[in-house]
Amino acid sequence: MKVIKATGSSMQKIIERDLGSRKRAKEKVSRIIEDVRTLGDEAVLRYTRKFDNVKLTARQMKVSEAEISGAFQDINPEFVSTLKVIINNVKQFYMKQVKRSWKIKGEEEISLGEKVIPLQTVGIYIPAGTAPLVSTVYMTVIPAKIAGVGKIILTAPPNKYGSIDPYILAVANLLDVDEIYKIGGAQAIAAMAFGTRTVPRVDKIVGPGNIYVSEAKRQVYGYVDLDMLAGPSEIVILANDLGHVDFIAADLEAQLEHLGGLSILITPSKKLARAIKKRVNKGYIVMVKNLQEAVDVTNRIAPEHLEIMVKNPRKILKKIKNAGAIFLGPYSPVVLGDYAAGPSHVLPTAGTARFSSGLSINDFVKRSHVISYTKKALEKVRQPIEKIAELEGLQSHIKSVKVRFE
């Protein structure tokens, strides 16, 4: 690992990190999106042949009931019982986030409120490049289901046999995903954003992916909503002399298993820094004067995952402003959040934790303001409405109120 100071060019590069190089992806993705938008299934199938080396027909894009049944024959029978424990953890967490419609009443029978409405159709993208991300299925589908989404479709790249990993299919089926499609990459994002003869158009796309998937999501935003633009996975460990060397080294190395993964240790301890430098090859060790400076540096980095390994981690927690998910103490590794704790592992990366949050129920609902006034109540605010409209030069706005009292 490279030892750096809390200030300087290396630190600035970490803070200014982005979601990945867009230059090589931007034009290629733009062509794919336009082709899918105009040619539909024909373009999707062509790009599936080109990038996945799989020849499918439009009918074969959608996973059949027979394929799902076959998937259960190809998985370890114990997997289902293991999954049930994890599903319960995730459900318990997200049930606490459920929002209800509400209203308040004022004088003159004024009624104001919000109507909380689940999205009608959501598309979930599951990567399967280096390995099928089975955990991402339940980490995205469960909050969508609890939010009350009407229809959930899932896409994942096909393997060389023209099928999707059986564990992905099994989890999706157990969670009652409505439709599954064997398409990946930018073409999958475009198909869900615009719809084709085979693939339905969705209201929102969620799920991580490589640079091409992220760039495609960026380019279709506005036609559909997005969860976030995910970059390479990252961890910051804030620790002092009390940090367990074996635990810290293992957690830093675990993050480096992800393509482009970023691992950072922030510590005032020279002893810990020396020990970790010997154990872990990649990443950064940021030397700080004390824990307060460690907190300041962490907030500047705004990491996706933050582990706090000090005597009283909750004391440090109070000072953390920017982090996607925060893990307290030596027995709360990031891998716990990746698979089993409950909160989704779909989290803001590349410093976007400064202004965004991990996947939640809020990502799958929208809100409509509800306003109800009586004539008497409207009359009480008539004058200020007319004055503001007069200042803005909007005469028809004034008439819209006046006509109700003529």
Contacts in CASP RR format, 6 or more apart in sequence:
PFRMAT RR
TARGET T0000
AUTHOR 0000-0000-0000
METHOD contacts of the structure
MODEL  1
MKVIKATGSSMQKIIERDLGSRKRAKEKVSRIIEDVRTLGDEAVLRYTRK
FDNVKLTARQMKVSEAEISGAFQDINPEFVSTLKVIINNVKQFYMKQVKR
SWKIKGEEEISLGEKVIPLQTVGIYIPAGTAPLVSTVYMTVIPAKIAGVG
KIILTAPPNKYGSIDPYILAVANLLDVDEIYKIGGAQAIAAMAFGTRTVP
RVDKIVGPGNIYVSEAKRQVYGYVDLDMLAGPSEIVILANDLGHVDFIAA
DLEAQLEHLGGLSILITPSKKLARAIKKRVNKGYIVMVKNLQEAVDVTNR
IAPEHLEIMVKNPRKILKKIKNAGAIFLGPYSPVVLGDYAAGPSHVLPTA
GTARFSSGLSINDFVKRSHVISYTKKALEKVRQPIEKIAELEGLQSHIKS
VKVRFE
1 252 0 8 1.000
1 263 0 8 1.000
1 265 0 8 1.000
1 276 0 8 1.000
1 277 0 8 1.000
1 280 0 8 1.000
1 281 0 8 1.000
1 282 0 8 1.000
1 283 0 8 1.000
1 284 0 8 1.000
1 285 0 8 1.000
2 10 0 8 1.000
2 283 0 8 1.000
2 284 0 8 1.000
2 285 0 8 1.000
3 273 0 8 1.000
3 277 0 8 1.000
3 284 0 8 1.000
3 285 0 8 1.000
3 287 0 8 1.000
4 10 0 8 1.000
4 11 0 8 1.000
4 284 0 8 1.000
4 285 0 8 1.000
4 286 0 8 1.000
4 287 0 8 1.000
5 11 0 8 1.000
5 286 0 8 1.000
5 287 0 8 1.000
6 286 0 8 1.000
6 287 0 8 1.000
6 288 0 8 1.000
6 289 0 8 1.000
6 293 0 8 1.000
6 296 0 8 1.000
6 297 0 8 1.000
10 284 0 8 1.000
11 286 0 8 1.000
11 297 0 8 1.000
14 262 0 8 1.000
14 264 0 8 1.000
14 284 0 8 1.000
14 301 0 8 1.000
15 300 0 8 1.000
15 301 0 8 1.000
15 351 0 8 1.000
17 262 0 8 1.000
17 350 0 8 1.000
17 351 0 8 1.000
18 350 0 8 1.000
19 211 0 8 1.000
19 214 0 8 1.000
19 229 0 8 1.000
19 230 0 8 1.000
19 231 0 8 1.000
19 349 0 8 1.000
19 350 0 8 1.000
20 211 0 8 1.000
20 214 0 8 1.000
20 231 0 8 1.000
20 232 0 8 1.000
20 350 0 8 1.000
21 211 0 8 1.000
22 211 0 8 1.000
22 215 0 8 1.000
24 211 0 8 1.000
25 211 0 8 1.000
25 212 0 8 1.000
25 215 0 8 1.000
26 215 0 8 1.000
28 186 0 8 1.000
28 212 0 8 1.000
29 186 0 8 1.000
29 212 0 8 1.000
29 215 0 8 1.000
29 216 0 8 1.000
29 219 0 8 1.000
30 219 0 8 1.000
32 43 0 8 1.000
32 47 0 8 1.000
32 186 0 8 1.000
32 187 0 8 1.000
32 190 0 8 1.000
32 216 0 8 1.000
33 186 0 8 1.000
33 189 0 8 1.000
33 190 0 8 1.000
33 193 0 8 1.000
33 216 0 8 1.000
33 219 0 8 1.000
33 220 0 8 1.000
35 43 0 8 1.000
35 46 0 8 1.000
35 47 0 8 1.000
35 190 0 8 1.000
36 43 0 8 1.000
36 44 0 8 1.000
36 47 0 8 1.000
36 187 0 8 1.000
36 190 0 8 1.000
36 191 0 8 1.000
36 194 0 8 1.000
36 196 0 8 1.000
37 190 0 8 1.000
37 194 0 8 1.000
40 191 0 8 1.000
40 194 0 8 1.000
40 195 0 8 1.000
40 196 0 8 1.000
40 197 0 8 1.000
41 58 0 8 1.000
41 61 0 8 1.000
41 196 0 8 1.000
41 197 0 8 1.000
41 198 0 8 1.000
41 199 0 8 1.000
43 187 0 8 1.000
44 61 0 8 1.000
44 183 0 8 1.000
44 187 0 8 1.000
44 188 0 8 1.000
44 190 0 8 1.000
44 191 0 8 1.000
44 196 0 8 1.000
44 198 0 8 1.000
44 199 0 8 1.000
45 55 0 8 1.000
45 56 0 8 1.000
45 57 0 8 1.000
45 58 0 8 1.000
45 61 0 8 1.000
47 185 0 8 1.000
47 186 0 8 1.000
47 187 0 8 1.000
48 54 0 8 1.000
48 55 0 8 1.000
48 56 0 8 1.000
48 61 0 8 1.000
48 158 0 8 1.000
48 182 0 8 1.000
48 183 0 8 1.000
48 184 0 8 1.000
48 187 0 8 1.000
49 55 0 8 1.000
49 56 0 8 1.000
51 184 0 8 1.000
51 185 0 8 1.000
51 187 0 8 1.000
52 157 0 8 1.000
52 158 0 8 1.000
52 160 0 8 1.000
52 162 0 8 1.000
52 184 0 8 1.000
53 160 0 8 1.000
54 158 0 8 1.000
54 159 0 8 1.000
54 160 0 8 1.000
54 162 0 8 1.000
54 182 0 8 1.000
56 158 0 8 1.000
56 162 0 8 1.000
56 182 0 8 1.000
58 197 0 8 1.000
58 198 0 8 1.000
59 198 0 8 1.000
60 162 0 8 1.000
60 182 0 8 1.000
61 181 0 8 1.000
61 182 0 8 1.000
61 183 0 8 1.000
61 198 0 8 1.000
61 199 0 8 1.000
62 179 0 8 1.000
62 180 0 8 1.000
62 181 0 8 1.000
62 182 0 8 1.000
62 198 0 8 1.000
63 164 0 8 1.000
63 169 0 8 1.000
63 179 0 8 1.000
63 180 0 8 1.000
63 181 0 8 1.000
63 182 0 8 1.000
67 163 0 8 1.000
67 164 0 8 1.000
67 169 0 8 1.000
68 169 0 8 1.000
68 170 0 8 1.000
68 173 0 8 1.000
68 180 0 8 1.000
70 166 0 8 1.000
71 166 0 8 1.000
71 167 0 8 1.000
71 169 0 8 1.000
71 170 0 8 1.000
71 173 0 8 1.000
72 166 0 8 1.000
72 170 0 8 1.000
72 173 0 8 1.000
74 166 0 8 1.000
75 166 0 8 1.000
75 167 0 8 1.000
75 170 0 8 1.000
79 167 0 8 1.000
79 170 0 8 1.000
80 170 0 8 1.000
80 174 0 8 1.000
83 138 0 8 1.000
83 171 0 8 1.000
83 174 0 8 1.000
85 340 0 8 1.000
86 138 0 8 1.000
86 339 0 8 1.000
86 340 0 8 1.000
86 342 0 8 1.000
87 138 0 8 1.000
87 142 0 8 1.000
87 174 0 8 1.000
87 175 0 8 1.000
89 340 0 8 1.000
89 341 0 8 1.000
89 342 0 8 1.000
90 138 0 8 1.000
90 139 0 8 1.000
90 142 0 8 1.000
90 143 0 8 1.000
90 342 0 8 1.000
90 344 0 8 1.000
91 142 0 8 1.000
91 146 0 8 1.000
92 342 0 8 1.000
93 341 0 8 1.000
93 342 0 8 1.000
93 343 0 8 1.000
94 142 0 8 1.000
94 143 0 8 1.000
94 146 0 8 1.000
94 342 0 8 1.000
94 360 0 8 1.000
94 361 0 8 1.000
95 146 0 8 1.000
97 143 0 8 1.000
97 146 0 8 1.000
97 360 0 8 1.000
97 361 0 8 1.000
97 362 0 8 1.000
98 146 0 8 1.000
98 147 0 8 1.000
98 361 0 8 1.000
99 116 0 8 1.000
99 361 0 8 1.000
99 362 0 8 1.000
99 365 0 8 1.000
100 116 0 8 1.000
101 113 0 8 1.000
101 114 0 8 1.000
101 115 0 8 1.000
101 116 0 8 1.000
102 113 0 8 1.000
102 114 0 8 1.000
103 111 0 8 1.000
103 112 0 8 1.000
103 113 0 8 1.000
103 114 0 8 1.000
103 370 0 8 1.000
104 111 0 8 1.000
104 112 0 8 1.000
104 113 0 8 1.000
105 111 0 8 1.000
106 112 0 8 1.000
107 377 0 8 1.000
108 373 0 8 1.000
108 374 0 8 1.000
108 376 0 8 1.000
108 377 0 8 1.000
108 380 0 8 1.000
109 372 0 8 1.000
109 373 0 8 1.000
109 374 0 8 1.000
109 377 0 8 1.000
110 372 0 8 1.000
110 373 0 8 1.000
110 374 0 8 1.000
110 377 0 8 1.000
111 370 0 8 1.000
111 371 0 8 1.000
111 372 0 8 1.000
112 369 0 8 1.000
112 370 0 8 1.000
112 371 0 8 1.000
112 372 0 8 1.000
113 369 0 8 1.000
113 370 0 8 1.000
113 371 0 8 1.000
114 367 0 8 1.000
114 368 0 8 1.000
114 369 0 8 1.000
114 370 0 8 1.000
115 367 0 8 1.000
115 368 0 8 1.000
115 370 0 8 1.000
116 365 0 8 1.000
116 366 0 8 1.000
116 367 0 8 1.000
117 365 0 8 1.000
117 366 0 8 1.000
117 367 0 8 1.000
117 368 0 8 1.000
118 147 0 8 1.000
118 148 0 8 1.000
118 149 0 8 1.000
118 150 0 8 1.000
118 364 0 8 1.000
118 365 0 8 1.000
119 147 0 8 1.000
119 149 0 8 1.000
119 150 0 8 1.000
119 203 0 8 1.000
119 204 0 8 1.000
119 225 0 8 1.000
119 364 0 8 1.000
119 365 0 8 1.000
119 366 0 8 1.000
120 149 0 8 1.000
120 150 0 8 1.000
120 151 0 8 1.000
120 203 0 8 1.000
121 149 0 8 1.000
121 150 0 8 1.000
121 151 0 8 1.000
121 152 0 8 1.000
121 153 0 8 1.000
121 200 0 8 1.000
121 201 0 8 1.000
121 202 0 8 1.000
121 203 0 8 1.000
122 144 0 8 1.000
122 149 0 8 1.000
122 151 0 8 1.000
122 152 0 8 1.000
122 153 0 8 1.000
122 202 0 8 1.000
122 203 0 8 1.000
122 204 0 8 1.000
122 205 0 8 1.000
122 206 0 8 1.000
122 364 0 8 1.000
123 152 0 8 1.000
123 153 0 8 1.000
123 154 0 8 1.000
123 155 0 8 1.000
123 192 0 8 1.000
123 202 0 8 1.000
123 204 0 8 1.000
123 205 0 8 1.000
123 206 0 8 1.000
124 137 0 8 1.000
124 140 0 8 1.000
124 141 0 8 1.000
124 144 0 8 1.000
124 152 0 8 1.000
124 153 0 8 1.000
124 154 0 8 1.000
124 155 0 8 1.000
124 177 0 8 1.000
124 205 0 8 1.000
124 206 0 8 1.000
124 207 0 8 1.000
125 154 0 8 1.000
125 155 0 8 1.000
125 156 0 8 1.000
125 184 0 8 1.000
125 185 0 8 1.000
125 188 0 8 1.000
125 189 0 8 1.000
125 192 0 8 1.000
125 205 0 8 1.000
125 206 0 8 1.000
125 207 0 8 1.000
125 208 0 8 1.000
125 209 0 8 1.000
125 213 0 8 1.000
126 132 0 8 1.000
126 133 0 8 1.000
126 136 0 8 1.000
126 137 0 8 1.000
126 140 0 8 1.000
126 154 0 8 1.000
126 155 0 8 1.000
126 156 0 8 1.000
126 168 0 8 1.000
126 207 0 8 1.000
127 133 0 8 1.000
127 136 0 8 1.000
127 156 0 8 1.000
127 157 0 8 1.000
127 208 0 8 1.000
127 209 0 8 1.000
127 210 0 8 1.000
127 213 0 8 1.000
128 156 0 8 1.000
128 157 0 8 1.000
128 159 0 8 1.000
128 164 0 8 1.000
128 165 0 8 1.000
128 168 0 8 1.000
129 157 0 8 1.000
129 210 0 8 1.000
130 259 0 8 1.000
132 156 0 8 1.000
132 164 0 8 1.000
132 165 0 8 1.000
132 167 0 8 1.000
132 168 0 8 1.000
133 168 0 8 1.000
133 208 0 8 1.000
134 165 0 8 1.000
134 167 0 8 1.000
134 168 0 8 1.000
134 171 0 8 1.000
135 338 0 8 1.000
135 339 0 8 1.000
135 345 0 8 1.000
136 207 0 8 1.000
136 208 0 8 1.000
136 345 0 8 1.000
136 346 0 8 1.000
137 154 0 8 1.000
137 168 0 8 1.000
137 171 0 8 1.000
137 172 0 8 1.000
137 175 0 8 1.000
137 177 0 8 1.000
138 171 0 8 1.000
138 175 0 8 1.000
139 344 0 8 1.000
139 345 0 8 1.000
139 346 0 8 1.000
139 359 0 8 1.000
140 206 0 8 1.000
140 207 0 8 1.000
140 344 0 8 1.000
140 346 0 8 1.000
140 359 0 8 1.000
141 152 0 8 1.000
141 154 0 8 1.000
141 171 0 8 1.000
141 172 0 8 1.000
141 175 0 8 1.000
141 177 0 8 1.000
142 175 0 8 1.000
143 344 0 8 1.000
143 359 0 8 1.000
143 360 0 8 1.000
143 361 0 8 1.000
143 363 0 8 1.000
143 364 0 8 1.000
144 152 0 8 1.000
144 206 0 8 1.000
144 364 0 8 1.000
145 152 0 8 1.000
145 175 0 8 1.000
145 176 0 8 1.000
146 361 0 8 1.000
147 361 0 8 1.000
147 363 0 8 1.000
147 364 0 8 1.000
147 365 0 8 1.000
148 364 0 8 1.000
148 365 0 8 1.000
149 364 0 8 1.000
151 178 0 8 1.000
151 179 0 8 1.000
151 200 0 8 1.000
152 176 0 8 1.000
152 177 0 8 1.000
152 178 0 8 1.000
153 177 0 8 1.000
153 178 0 8 1.000
153 179 0 8 1.000
153 180 0 8 1.000
153 181 0 8 1.000
153 192 0 8 1.000
153 199 0 8 1.000
153 200 0 8 1.000
153 202 0 8 1.000
154 172 0 8 1.000
154 177 0 8 1.000
154 179 0 8 1.000
154 180 0 8 1.000
154 181 0 8 1.000
155 180 0 8 1.000
155 181 0 8 1.000
155 182 0 8 1.000
155 183 0 8 1.000
155 184 0 8 1.000
155 188 0 8 1.000
155 191 0 8 1.000
155 192 0 8 1.000
155 199 0 8 1.000
156 164 0 8 1.000
156 165 0 8 1.000
156 168 0 8 1.000
156 180 0 8 1.000
156 181 0 8 1.000
156 182 0 8 1.000
156 183 0 8 1.000
156 184 0 8 1.000
157 164 0 8 1.000
157 182 0 8 1.000
157 183 0 8 1.000
157 184 0 8 1.000
157 185 0 8 1.000
157 188 0 8 1.000
158 164 0 8 1.000
158 182 0 8 1.000
158 183 0 8 1.000
158 184 0 8 1.000
159 165 0 8 1.000
162 182 0 8 1.000
163 182 0 8 1.000
164 180 0 8 1.000
164 182 0 8 1.000
169 180 0 8 1.000
172 180 0 8 1.000
179 200 0 8 1.000
181 188 0 8 1.000
181 191 0 8 1.000
181 198 0 8 1.000
181 199 0 8 1.000
183 191 0 8 1.000
183 199 0 8 1.000
184 213 0 8 1.000
185 209 0 8 1.000
185 210 0 8 1.000
185 212 0 8 1.000
185 213 0 8 1.000
185 216 0 8 1.000
186 212 0 8 1.000
186 213 0 8 1.000
186 215 0 8 1.000
186 216 0 8 1.000
188 213 0 8 1.000
189 205 0 8 1.000
189 213 0 8 1.000
189 216 0 8 1.000
189 217 0 8 1.000
189 220 0 8 1.000
190 216 0 8 1.000
190 220 0 8 1.000
191 199 0 8 1.000
192 199 0 8 1.000
192 200 0 8 1.000
192 201 0 8 1.000
192 202 0 8 1.000
192 205 0 8 1.000
192 224 0 8 1.000
193 201 0 8 1.000
193 202 0 8 1.000
193 205 0 8 1.000
193 220 0 8 1.000
193 223 0 8 1.000
193 224 0 8 1.000
194 201 0 8 1.000
194 220 0 8 1.000
194 223 0 8 1.000
195 201 0 8 1.000
201 224 0 8 1.000
202 224 0 8 1.000
203 224 0 8 1.000
203 225 0 8 1.000
204 224 0 8 1.000
204 225 0 8 1.000
204 226 0 8 1.000
204 227 0 8 1.000
204 363 0 8 1.000
204 364 0 8 1.000
205 217 0 8 1.000
205 220 0 8 1.000
205 224 0 8 1.000
205 225 0 8 1.000
205 226 0 8 1.000
205 227 0 8 1.000
206 226 0 8 1.000
206 227 0 8 1.000
206 346 0 8 1.000
206 359 0 8 1.000
206 363 0 8 1.000
207 227 0 8 1.000
207 230 0 8 1.000
207 346 0 8 1.000
208 230 0 8 1.000
208 231 0 8 1.000
208 346 0 8 1.000
209 230 0 8 1.000
210 259 0 8 1.000
211 231 0 8 1.000
214 229 0 8 1.000
214 230 0 8 1.000
214 231 0 8 1.000
217 226 0 8 1.000
217 229 0 8 1.000
218 229 0 8 1.000
227 346 0 8 1.000
227 359 0 8 1.000
227 363 0 8 1.000
228 346 0 8 1.000
228 348 0 8 1.000
228 352 0 8 1.000
228 356 0 8 1.000
228 358 0 8 1.000
228 359 0 8 1.000
229 352 0 8 1.000
230 346 0 8 1.000
230 349 0 8 1.000
231 349 0 8 1.000
231 350 0 8 1.000
232 258 0 8 1.000
232 259 0 8 1.000
232 260 0 8 1.000
232 261 0 8 1.000
232 262 0 8 1.000
232 349 0 8 1.000
232 350 0 8 1.000
233 255 0 8 1.000
233 258 0 8 1.000
233 260 0 8 1.000
233 261 0 8 1.000
233 262 0 8 1.000
233 304 0 8 1.000
233 305 0 8 1.000
233 349 0 8 1.000
234 255 0 8 1.000
234 261 0 8 1.000
234 262 0 8 1.000
234 263 0 8 1.000
234 264 0 8 1.000
234 303 0 8 1.000
234 304 0 8 1.000
234 305 0 8 1.000
234 349 0 8 1.000
234 350 0 8 1.000
235 251 0 8 1.000
235 252 0 8 1.000
235 254 0 8 1.000
235 255 0 8 1.000
235 262 0 8 1.000
235 263 0 8 1.000
235 264 0 8 1.000
235 303 0 8 1.000
235 304 0 8 1.000
235 305 0 8 1.000
235 306 0 8 1.000
235 307 0 8 1.000
235 334 0 8 1.000
236 264 0 8 1.000
236 265 0 8 1.000
236 266 0 8 1.000
236 298 0 8 1.000
236 301 0 8 1.000
236 303 0 8 1.000
236 305 0 8 1.000
236 306 0 8 1.000
236 307 0 8 1.000
236 323 0 8 1.000
237 248 0 8 1.000
237 251 0 8 1.000
237 252 0 8 1.000
237 264 0 8 1.000
237 265 0 8 1.000
237 266 0 8 1.000
237 306 0 8 1.000
237 307 0 8 1.000
237 309 0 8 1.000
238 266 0 8 1.000
238 267 0 8 1.000
238 291 0 8 1.000
238 294 0 8 1.000
238 295 0 8 1.000
238 298 0 8 1.000
238 306 0 8 1.000
238 307 0 8 1.000
238 308 0 8 1.000
238 309 0 8 1.000
238 310 0 8 1.000
238 316 0 8 1.000
239 248 0 8 1.000
239 265 0 8 1.000
239 266 0 8 1.000
239 267 0 8 1.000
239 269 0 8 1.000
239 272 0 8 1.000
239 307 0 8 1.000
239 308 0 8 1.000
239 309 0 8 1.000
239 310 0 8 1.000
240 267 0 8 1.000
240 268 0 8 1.000
240 269 0 8 1.000
240 272 0 8 1.000
240 291 0 8 1.000
240 309 0 8 1.000
240 310 0 8 1.000
240 311 0 8 1.000
241 269 0 8 1.000
241 271 0 8 1.000
241 272 0 8 1.000
242 309 0 8 1.000
242 310 0 8 1.000
242 311 0 8 1.000
243 272 0 8 1.000
243 309 0 8 1.000
243 310 0 8 1.000
243 330 0 8 1.000
244 309 0 8 1.000
244 330 0 8 1.000
245 272 0 8 1.000
245 275 0 8 1.000
245 276 0 8 1.000
245 279 0 8 1.000
247 309 0 8 1.000
247 330 0 8 1.000
247 333 0 8 1.000
248 265 0 8 1.000
248 272 0 8 1.000
248 276 0 8 1.000
248 307 0 8 1.000
248 309 0 8 1.000
249 275 0 8 1.000
249 276 0 8 1.000
249 279 0 8 1.000
249 280 0 8 1.000
250 333 0 8 1.000
251 307 0 8 1.000
251 333 0 8 1.000
251 334 0 8 1.000
251 335 0 8 1.000
252 263 0 8 1.000
252 265 0 8 1.000
252 276 0 8 1.000
252 280 0 8 1.000
252 283 0 8 1.000
253 263 0 8 1.000
253 280 0 8 1.000
254 333 0 8 1.000
254 334 0 8 1.000
254 335 0 8 1.000
255 261 0 8 1.000
255 262 0 8 1.000
255 263 0 8 1.000
255 305 0 8 1.000
255 334 0 8 1.000
256 263 0 8 1.000
256 280 0 8 1.000
256 282 0 8 1.000
256 283 0 8 1.000
262 283 0 8 1.000
263 280 0 8 1.000
263 282 0 8 1.000
263 283 0 8 1.000
263 284 0 8 1.000
264 283 0 8 1.000
264 284 0 8 1.000
264 285 0 8 1.000
264 286 0 8 1.000
264 301 0 8 1.000
264 303 0 8 1.000
265 272 0 8 1.000
265 273 0 8 1.000
265 276 0 8 1.000
265 284 0 8 1.000
265 285 0 8 1.000
265 286 0 8 1.000
266 285 0 8 1.000
266 286 0 8 1.000
266 288 0 8 1.000
266 294 0 8 1.000
266 297 0 8 1.000
266 298 0 8 1.000
267 273 0 8 1.000
267 285 0 8 1.000
267 286 0 8 1.000
267 287 0 8 1.000
267 288 0 8 1.000
267 294 0 8 1.000
268 287 0 8 1.000
268 288 0 8 1.000
268 289 0 8 1.000
268 290 0 8 1.000
268 291 0 8 1.000
268 293 0 8 1.000
268 294 0 8 1.000
270 287 0 8 1.000
273 285 0 8 1.000
273 287 0 8 1.000
276 285 0 8 1.000
277 285 0 8 1.000
286 297 0 8 1.000
288 294 0 8 1.000
288 297 0 8 1.000
291 310 0 8 1.000
291 316 0 8 1.000
292 319 0 8 1.000
295 316 0 8 1.000
295 319 0 8 1.000
295 320 0 8 1.000
298 306 0 8 1.000
298 320 0 8 1.000
298 322 0 8 1.000
298 323 0 8 1.000
299 319 0 8 1.000
299 320 0 8 1.000
299 321 0 8 1.000
299 322 0 8 1.000
300 322 0 8 1.000
301 322 0 8 1.000
301 351 0 8 1.000
302 322 0 8 1.000
302 323 0 8 1.000
302 324 0 8 1.000
302 348 0 8 1.000
302 351 0 8 1.000
302 352 0 8 1.000
302 353 0 8 1.000
302 354 0 8 1.000
303 322 0 8 1.000
303 323 0 8 1.000
303 324 0 8 1.000
303 351 0 8 1.000
303 353 0 8 1.000
304 323 0 8 1.000
304 324 0 8 1.000
304 325 0 8 1.000
304 347 0 8 1.000
304 348 0 8 1.000
304 349 0 8 1.000
304 351 0 8 1.000
304 353 0 8 1.000
305 323 0 8 1.000
305 324 0 8 1.000
305 325 0 8 1.000
305 327 0 8 1.000
305 334 0 8 1.000
305 347 0 8 1.000
306 320 0 8 1.000
306 323 0 8 1.000
306 324 0 8 1.000
306 325 0 8 1.000
306 326 0 8 1.000
306 327 0 8 1.000
307 327 0 8 1.000
307 329 0 8 1.000
307 332 0 8 1.000
307 333 0 8 1.000
307 334 0 8 1.000
308 316 0 8 1.000
308 317 0 8 1.000
308 320 0 8 1.000
308 326 0 8 1.000
308 327 0 8 1.000
308 328 0 8 1.000
308 329 0 8 1.000
309 329 0 8 1.000
309 330 0 8 1.000
310 316 0 8 1.000
313 328 0 8 1.000
313 329 0 8 1.000
314 328 0 8 1.000
317 326 0 8 1.000
317 328 0 8 1.000
320 326 0 8 1.000
322 351 0 8 1.000
322 353 0 8 1.000
322 354 0 8 1.000
323 353 0 8 1.000
324 347 0 8 1.000
324 348 0 8 1.000
324 353 0 8 1.000
324 357 0 8 1.000
324 358 0 8 1.000
325 334 0 8 1.000
325 337 0 8 1.000
325 343 0 8 1.000
325 345 0 8 1.000
325 347 0 8 1.000
325 358 0 8 1.000
327 333 0 8 1.000
327 334 0 8 1.000
327 336 0 8 1.000
327 337 0 8 1.000
337 343 0 8 1.000
337 345 0 8 1.000
338 345 0 8 1.000
339 345 0 8 1.000
343 358 0 8 1.000
344 358 0 8 1.000
344 359 0 8 1.000
344 360 0 8 1.000
346 358 0 8 1.000
346 359 0 8 1.000
347 353 0 8 1.000
347 358 0 8 1.000
347 359 0 8 1.000
348 356 0 8 1.000
348 357 0 8 1.000
348 358 0 8 1.000
375 404 0 8 1.000
375 405 0 8 1.000
378 401 0 8 1.000
378 404 0 8 1.000
379 405 0 8 1.000
382 401 0 8 1.000
382 405 0 8 1.000
385 397 0 8 1.000
385 398 0 8 1.000
385 401 0 8 1.000
386 398 0 8 1.000
386 401 0 8 1.000
386 402 0 8 1.000
389 395 0 8 1.000
389 397 0 8 1.000
389 398 0 8 1.000
389 401 0 8 1.000
390 398 0 8 1.000
END
